[in-house]
């Protein structure tokens, strides 16, 4: 952004073009009195105490500095007689109306005013009187996007109210208004859930509100489009699943990305995922007319789509927002998970195109990639439990086993392209170029959902965790951290989908943890329970739950090393077409990482060498991660680890020992 | 015989990029196709503010670190 030189009381300050004058003045150590200014809220200039003299193009005038945008070189004078006189009169008037409010007295004193000639019928002696600064109105709007509070009346009748002077049922008691109120006019009744220290929770929660209000538009645009903001990003980094994870990008992605979606979302506010959340990332499309299924022709309200839903559609080759909304609506209506459905159908499509199944087998459905209408018909049949649809509804593992039994394809091929681990379908990221993400997915105790360890950027792009030890630590810390806050009922999104402006003060590996937000969460825990928490204690708490989950996996017959093995599609290119589409990348890796000269070799030979290398690497990272977690080489928690965690109960030890 | 090393920079301790006179941080980001929202850049260990990406010079042989703060749905 261009910098503009501003001369303030004779001193020169470089100011970003378009930014407001007040922070620049204060950065020089010059005090400016204000009553309505708040650092995290849009300035309004309402109290007019921040006036300064601005000279521009030979003309001098008084302006309110808090909302005066700097657009050209100007000279500013903050203490001229005219400025002082203006502030004095205003301060005396404020003091006349609210003589006992501490902040008014303090600000008036800064203007040289300690008494007032203007006491009258509207003088309010209450030390906690509302001074009409508007902080609460703006906090309700900008922090929570609710606009429940506003001013009513004019002149001396101006007052703060909710609509029709009644308590608005949409107010969830987020307390943002009370938090920013400088006089205590808004009281908070802290009887919800009886936290030990509600102020501690509020102090840290409001930091997130302020970050959302001031940073989100420049960062992830969660308020505008929610998690689907990353559809385009994933495509550009070759990470968006396309055609059953064969590829990471597609020329049609702009048809379903953030910019396309923005034009279709109809509510810029929270849809009630958690009312009062300042991020409000859940989005809505209203009046969407359904084209298929039992509600065909009806106009409905569709929730979402989230990133995973949009990417499940790219995975099926369906780059059409109308399809995305209809698929999303019917999955929600039928209580079908969009991720599992999308991943399963993408697998079915690849098998259809490879001739594993045909149109007769699929009940007349032409399930090629991009066949939007046939996918919707399949979805309706899945919901009705009808024919081929009933089979698809049972997921990838069921289909792989069934089609192998029926001799429709080589079981090894079906295993390679069927994207599931432990019976759960993969979520929507291409993990081929990130070893840590491959392990994050396949080692997740609940199956390859992305919640436990999302390490793609940290590993593949940033190269922040280059060694096996680094990756193992990430595979130790992040699953435990994410398991921990999930157990507390805290949302993942405000942990790292907005980042403090000064997060860069931390060295890169620490920065990835977003330390200030981790601290917020620790303080939420402490404010609720009264028990202080640090990283070590958090990891110990979480490890108990995580290890118990692993033991439950083992009880269910899914907790051994073989259950942490990914389908090869998650690790590298399965087909010739896949290899050749990124041949330059893979050839370079063969040369640089393995010392294998690809010149003159067939694609099959190159694929074989790459596969051997990548699976070797995968097993090494699993070894390192097991060690970091205190598990043996078969992925079973050791008895020593259970003892360390205070979990060496006979029942659990028996599970470790096995039958 | 003396062999001239081609002008080169290294991104994230791994990816090599040809260097040219007048190269800026933004040029490096463009060449790497890095257009993520949450990005922190340092050149030879010194952090570069976002406002200065287009003007901050990257010298020959520089180690450029581009950290993407991971978020995701």
Interface residues (C-beta under 8 A of the other chain):
Chain A: X1 X16 X218 X219 X220 X221 X226 X227 X228 X229 X230 X233 X236 X237 X306 X307 X308 X429 X450 X454 X455 X456 X457 X458 X461 X462 X463 X464 X466 X496 X497 X499 X503 X504 X508 X511 X512 X514
Chain B: X12 X13 X14 X33 X34 X35 X36 X37 X38 X40 X47 X51 X65 X66 X67 X68 X69 X70 X71 X72 X73
